[in-house]
Amino acid sequence: MKKIWLHNKLVPAAQAKVSVLDRGFLYGDGVYEAVRVYQGKIFRAHHHWKRLAGSLKAIHMKIPWSGDYLTKACLATAKANGLPEALVRVTLSRGEGDLGYDPRTARHPTLTVIATPIRSDMAQLWKNGVKVKIVKVRRNHVKSLNPAIKHTNALNGILAKIEALKSGAFEGVFLNLDGNLAEGTISNIFIVKAGRIKTPSLDCGILDGVTRHAVLELARRMKIPVTETKIPEREFYSSQEKFLTSTTMEVMPVGRPGPLTRRLQSALRALIARELKIRL
């Protein structure tokens, strides 16, 4: 039976229950992180918990759990479900409170940790690439609901995902309100033109992805020209290579993988293996 971490212990999934008065359920009032477990180890856990701390601060929410505690909970949950390779999601809501937007009655946050297997066709997708669609729905504006906050109010992404799936695409890619590239529903986007890598800058209204950061770091180390900037939609279509990055996808080619995409795929896998002291 599947096990889920609830508050401070593992419980069978059937017993992992949250109140209907929980503000996460009622209002999407919470934040989350998704970490990748490789052979029982988390890649760059500290980066994830640092970002989580930023999300919590942005929504004025405090929790009693440390990053070390969350790491242990993630690994224990993956292990309890027999998953040495896993995607593990940590969800934190403000907790149970009275009806209404006033959050002050929610005094005890809710913590859940859920581990799921990595999709079995990932290697095939890395080899052949995926289809994406630039969707009509735009990314939330930073002055409305900042995409830099990894929050649980996901309807913006869900609507984009529905639109992408209807077109037969693997992932939907947002434009921001200025008409420039932003990000995917669960990924960051990169393009390659004339041997130079470009990716939307953080001020385009995007999440500061942990894998995005690692790829930028690798590209600079490998002396590949890379720019974080504003990218008009037309440049997406005229680029020679495109790829997505995320905790689950690592470096995912869009369409047929090009040479720079392949180099970065290999470099990221090598970085993960080196930092975690494992073989991939």
Secondary structure, 3 states (H helix, E strand, C coil): CCEEEECCEEEEHHHCCCCCCEHHHHHCCEEEEEEEEECCEECCHHHHHHHHHHHHHHCCCCCCCCHHHHHHHHHHHHHHCCCCCEEEEEEEECCECCCCCCHHHCCCCEEEEEEEECCCCHHHHHHHCECEEECCCCCCCCCCCCCCCCECCCHHHHHHHHHHHHCCCCEEEEECCCCEEEEECCCEEEEEECCEEEEECHHHCCCCCHHHHHHHHHHHHCCCCEEEECCEHHHHHHCCEEEEEECCCEEEEECCCCHHHHHHHHHHHHHHHHHHCCCC
